[in-house]
Amino acid sequence: MTRLGDLLRKQGHFLLENDYYALLYIVICALIPFTAWLSAAIVALVTLRKGWLDGFRGLALGISALLILSLMSMPLFGALVTTMMAFLPCYLAAVVLRATASWRITGGFIVLQALLGIILIHWLTPEFITAQYQYIQVMLKQLEADSSVNSLLDNQNQVIFSNYLVGIQVVSVVVSTLVSLMLARSVQARIFYPGGYRQEMLNFRASGWGVALLILVAIGAYQYNPIALSCLPVLVLYYVCAGLSLSFTILAKGRGISTLLLLVIPLVLVPFVMLPVYVIFGVLDSLFNFRIRLQNVGGK
């Protein structure tokens, strides 16, 4: 891990000192399959350190390169949407993080982008949701899936499944954005603010205002509201991240990646148990700020 950290620090410093190579790396990573997130991370790194204008140059080149590549395999509209989702949310989040130096504000902004995207999908392209559901239904039938899977795709569950699927797809975009932005921030911290990134992650709290939205969305999802069903996975992810941050703060005590793995592994193995636990932790921390209470107890 130390060698990897040193490598990232050296490469990040090299790219920040050489604009030409930074732009070249952005284009190359955008053209290599499955590395667009790394291209977005370089754009975010440049934006965080040098400002929105320098970052915009990298953004324009990355979007252009990926768009040209995507046009070879999909129509113009699909290629444009795919390309924008790969770069734009991360770039905008980097602009906000540079301006505010607050992961709490930046996290809320990322969630806001995701929720607006879901609303636009339901408003502008509702046929996409239905078509996607029908495509998956046909594909599973061709694979001769068992009856239990087919029962999930009957007409009674169409609204639930199709709209949850939209939410999960948006969550994948959010995760990609977070990975790129967190990588960029960690590299920046290694170069200029050693130890600062860890402290930022430990201090992350979700917004208390979002709790009301989470409750409303949960009620709407219970009543099978399409937009609420799509928004619920995004808000759950938001408060799970806050819950993980609180749990890591309590349990870390100088330990590093091993503690984080111990927190994440149960989430992977028993998600239906651990997801509600971390969401509750995140919600309570957003309302009561347990870190201050823990500091007061430790001070005494």
C-alpha positions as CSV (number, residue, x, y, z in Angstrom):
1,M,0.0,0.0,0.0
2,T,2.9,2.4,0.8
3,R,4.5,1.7,-2.6
4,L,1.1,2.3,-4.4
5,G,0.6,5.5,-2.4
6,D,4.1,6.7,-3.5
7,L,3.4,5.8,-7.1
8,L,0.1,7.7,-7.1
9,R,1.7,10.7,-5.4
10,K,4.5,10.8,-8.0
11,Q,2.2,10.4,-11.0
12,G,-0.2,13.0,-9.7
13,H,2.6,15.5,-9.1
14,F,3.9,14.8,-12.7
15,L,0.5,15.4,-14.2
16,L,-0.1,18.6,-12.3
17,E,3.3,19.9,-13.3
18,N,2.8,19.0,-17.0
19,D,-0.4,20.1,-18.6
20,Y,0.3,18.4,-21.9
21,Y,0.8,15.0,-20.4
22,A,-2.3,15.4,-18.2
23,L,-4.4,16.1,-21.2
24,L,-2.8,13.2,-23.1
25,Y,-3.5,10.8,-20.2
26,I,-7.1,11.9,-20.1
27,V,-7.6,11.1,-23.8
28,I,-5.7,7.8,-23.6
29,C,-7.7,6.6,-20.5
30,A,-10.9,7.6,-22.2
31,L,-10.1,5.5,-25.2
32,I,-9.1,2.4,-23.3
33,P,-12.1,0.2,-22.3
34,F,-13.1,0.3,-18.7
35,T,-10.7,3.1,-17.7
36,A,-13.0,6.1,-18.3
37,W,-13.3,6.5,-14.5
38,L,-9.5,7.0,-14.4
39,S,-9.7,9.6,-17.0
40,A,-12.5,11.3,-15.0
41,A,-10.2,11.1,-11.9
42,I,-7.4,13.0,-13.7
43,V,-9.9,15.7,-14.8
44,A,-11.0,15.9,-11.1
45,L,-7.4,16.1,-9.9
46,V,-6.7,19.0,-12.3
47,T,-9.9,20.7,-11.3
48,L,-9.3,20.4,-7.6
49,R,-5.8,21.8,-7.8
50,K,-5.9,24.3,-10.7
51,G,-9.6,25.4,-10.9
52,W,-12.6,24.8,-13.1
53,L,-11.1,26.3,-16.3
54,D,-8.1,24.0,-16.4
55,G,-10.4,21.1,-15.5
56,F,-12.8,22.1,-18.3
57,R,-10.1,21.7,-20.9
58,G,-9.5,18.1,-19.7
59,L,-13.3,17.5,-19.5
60,A,-13.8,18.7,-23.2
61,L,-11.0,16.4,-24.4
62,G,-12.2,13.4,-22.4
63,I,-15.8,13.8,-23.5
64,S,-14.7,14.2,-27.2
65,A,-12.5,11.1,-27.1
66,L,-15.1,8.9,-25.4
67,L,-17.9,10.2,-27.6
68,I,-16.0,9.3,-30.8
69,L,-15.3,5.8,-29.4
70,S,-18.9,5.3,-28.2
71,L,-20.3,6.3,-31.6
72,M,-18.7,3.2,-33.1
73,S,-21.1,0.9,-31.2
74,M,-24.2,2.9,-30.4
75,P,-26.5,5.7,-31.7
76,L,-25.7,9.4,-31.1
77,F,-28.1,9.9,-28.3
78,G,-27.0,6.9,-26.3
79,A,-23.3,7.7,-26.9
80,L,-23.8,11.3,-25.8
81,V,-25.6,10.2,-22.6
82,T,-23.0,7.6,-21.8
83,T,-20.2,10.0,-22.3
84,M,-21.7,12.8,-20.2
85,M,-22.4,10.4,-17.3
86,A,-18.8,9.2,-17.3
87,F,-17.4,12.7,-16.9
88,L,-19.8,15.5,-16.1
89,P,-21.0,14.5,-12.6
90,C,-17.4,14.0,-11.4
91,Y,-16.2,17.3,-12.9
92,L,-19.1,19.3,-11.3
93,A,-18.5,17.6,-8.0
94,A,-14.8,18.4,-8.1
95,V,-15.7,22.1,-8.8
96,V,-18.0,22.1,-5.7
97,L,-15.4,20.3,-3.5
98,R,-12.7,22.8,-4.5
99,A,-15.0,25.7,-3.8
100,T,-16.4,24.4,-0.4
101,A,-13.7,22.0,0.8
102,S,-16.6,20.1,2.3
103,W,-17.4,16.5,1.6
104,R,-20.8,17.0,3.3
105,I,-21.8,19.7,0.7
106,T,-20.2,17.7,-2.1
107,G,-22.0,14.5,-1.2
108,G,-25.3,16.3,-1.0
109,F,-24.6,17.9,-4.5
110,I,-23.8,14.4,-6.0
111,V,-27.1,13.1,-4.6
112,L,-28.9,16.1,-5.9
113,Q,-27.5,15.5,-9.4
114,A,-28.6,11.8,-9.2
115,L,-32.1,12.7,-8.1
116,L,-32.5,15.3,-10.8
117,G,-31.2,12.8,-13.4
118,I,-33.9,10.3,-12.2
119,I,-36.6,12.9,-12.5
120,L,-35.5,13.8,-16.0
121,I,-35.5,10.1,-17.0
122,H,-39.1,9.7,-15.8
123,W,-40.2,13.0,-17.4
124,L,-38.4,12.9,-20.8
125,T,-37.9,9.2,-21.6
126,P,-40.4,7.1,-19.7
127,E,-40.4,4.7,-22.6
128,F,-36.8,3.9,-21.8
129,I,-37.8,2.4,-18.5
130,T,-40.5,0.1,-20.0
131,A,-38.2,-0.9,-23.0
132,Q,-35.4,-1.8,-20.6
133,Y,-37.7,-3.9,-18.5
134,Q,-39.1,-5.7,-21.6
135,Y,-35.6,-6.4,-22.8
136,I,-34.5,-8.0,-19.6
137,Q,-37.7,-10.0,-19.5
138,V,-37.1,-11.4,-23.0
139,M,-33.5,-12.1,-22.2
140,L,-34.3,-14.1,-19.1
141,K,-36.9,-16.0,-20.9
142,Q,-34.5,-16.9,-23.6
143,L,-32.1,-18.1,-21.0
144,E,-34.9,-20.3,-19.6
145,A,-34.6,-18.8,-16.1
146,D,-36.4,-20.7,-13.3
147,S,-39.9,-19.9,-12.3
148,S,-39.0,-17.9,-9.2
149,V,-37.1,-15.4,-11.4
150,N,-39.9,-15.2,-13.9
151,S,-42.4,-14.6,-11.2
152,L,-40.5,-11.4,-10.2
153,L,-40.9,-10.1,-13.8
154,D,-44.7,-10.6,-14.1
155,N,-47.0,-7.7,-14.6
156,Q,-47.7,-7.3,-10.9
157,N,-44.0,-6.6,-10.2
158,Q,-43.3,-4.6,-13.3
159,V,-43.5,-1.2,-11.7
160,I,-41.3,-2.2,-8.8
161,F,-38.6,-4.0,-10.8
162,S,-38.3,-1.6,-13.7
163,N,-38.1,1.5,-11.5
164,Y,-35.7,0.0,-9.0
165,L,-33.5,-0.9,-11.9
166,V,-33.3,2.7,-13.0
167,G,-32.3,3.6,-9.4
168,I,-29.6,0.9,-9.3
169,Q,-28.2,2.2,-12.7
170,V,-28.0,5.7,-11.3
171,V,-26.3,4.3,-8.2
172,S,-23.7,2.8,-10.4
173,V,-23.0,6.3,-11.9
174,V,-22.8,7.8,-8.4
175,V,-20.3,5.1,-7.3
176,S,-18.2,5.7,-10.4
177,T,-18.3,9.4,-9.6
178,L,-17.3,8.9,-6.0
179,V,-14.4,6.5,-6.9
180,S,-12.9,9.0,-9.4
181,L,-13.4,12.0,-7.0
182,M,-12.0,10.2,-4.0
183,L,-9.0,8.9,-5.9
184,A,-8.3,12.5,-7.1
185,R,-8.7,13.9,-3.6
186,S,-6.5,11.3,-2.1
187,V,-3.7,12.0,-4.6
188,Q,-4.0,15.7,-4.0
189,A,-3.8,15.2,-0.3
190,R,-0.7,12.9,-0.6
191,I,1.0,15.7,-2.5
192,F,0.0,18.8,-0.7
193,Y,-1.8,17.8,2.6
194,P,-0.5,14.5,4.0
195,G,-3.1,13.0,6.3
196,G,-5.8,15.4,5.3
197,Y,-7.8,13.0,3.1
198,R,-8.2,10.4,5.9
199,Q,-9.4,13.1,8.3
200,E,-11.9,14.4,5.7
201,M,-13.3,10.9,5.3
202,L,-13.6,10.4,9.0
203,N,-15.5,13.6,9.4
204,F,-18.0,13.0,6.6
205,R,-21.7,13.4,7.8
206,A,-24.8,13.2,5.7
207,S,-27.3,16.2,5.7
208,G,-30.0,16.3,8.3
209,W,-32.4,17.8,5.8
210,G,-32.0,14.6,3.7
211,V,-33.6,12.6,6.4
212,A,-37.0,14.1,5.7
213,L,-36.5,13.4,2.0
214,L,-35.5,9.8,2.8
215,I,-38.7,9.3,4.9
216,L,-40.9,10.7,2.1
217,V,-39.2,8.6,-0.6
218,A,-39.6,5.5,1.6
219,I,-43.3,6.2,2.1
220,G,-43.6,6.8,-1.7
221,A,-41.8,3.5,-2.5
222,Y,-44.1,1.6,-0.1
223,Q,-47.0,3.0,-2.2
224,Y,-45.2,2.0,-5.5
225,N,-44.6,5.5,-6.7
226,P,-42.3,5.1,-9.7
227,I,-40.0,8.1,-9.0
228,A,-39.8,7.2,-5.3
229,L,-38.8,3.6,-6.2
230,S,-36.0,5.0,-8.4
231,C,-34.8,7.5,-5.9
232,L,-34.7,5.2,-2.9
233,P,-31.4,3.3,-3.8
234,V,-29.6,6.6,-4.2
235,L,-30.6,7.9,-0.8
236,V,-29.9,4.6,0.9
237,L,-26.3,4.7,-0.6
238,Y,-25.9,8.2,0.7
239,Y,-26.7,7.3,4.3
240,V,-24.9,4.0,4.1
241,C,-21.7,6.0,3.3
242,A,-22.4,8.2,6.3
243,G,-23.0,5.2,8.5
244,L,-19.7,3.6,7.4
245,S,-17.8,6.8,8.1
246,L,-19.2,7.0,11.6
247,S,-18.5,3.3,12.2
248,F,-14.9,3.7,11.0
249,T,-14.4,6.7,13.2
250,I,-15.5,4.8,16.2
251,L,-13.6,1.6,15.5
252,A,-10.5,2.8,13.7
253,K,-8.3,4.1,16.6
254,G,-5.2,4.3,14.5
255,R,-5.9,1.2,12.4
256,G,-6.4,1.5,8.7
257,I,-7.7,-0.6,5.8
258,S,-8.3,-3.7,7.9
259,T,-10.9,-2.0,9.9
260,L,-12.6,-0.7,6.8
261,L,-12.7,-4.2,5.3
262,L,-14.2,-5.6,8.5
263,L,-17.0,-3.0,8.1
264,V,-17.6,-3.6,4.4
265,I,-17.4,-7.5,4.4
266,P,-20.7,-7.9,6.4
267,L,-22.3,-5.4,4.1
268,V,-21.5,-7.7,1.1
269,L,-22.3,-11.0,2.9
270,V,-25.6,-10.0,4.6
271,P,-26.7,-6.8,2.8
272,F,-30.4,-7.1,3.9
273,V,-29.2,-7.0,7.5
274,M,-26.4,-4.5,7.3
275,L,-27.9,-1.9,4.9
276,P,-30.6,-0.9,7.4
277,V,-28.0,-0.8,10.2
278,Y,-25.7,1.6,8.4
279,V,-28.6,3.7,7.1
280,I,-29.8,4.1,10.7
281,F,-26.3,5.0,11.9
282,G,-26.0,7.6,9.1
283,V,-29.4,9.1,9.8
284,L,-28.8,9.4,13.5
285,D,-25.3,10.9,13.0
286,S,-26.7,13.5,10.6
287,L,-29.2,14.6,13.2
288,F,-27.2,14.4,16.4
289,N,-23.5,14.5,15.3
290,F,-22.1,11.7,17.5
291,R,-18.5,12.7,16.7
292,I,-18.8,15.8,18.9
293,R,-20.4,13.7,21.6
294,L,-17.6,11.1,21.4
295,Q,-15.0,13.9,21.6
296,N,-16.6,15.4,24.7
297,V,-16.7,11.9,26.3
298,G,-13.0,11.4,25.4
299,G,-12.1,14.8,26.7
300,K,-13.6,14.0,30.1
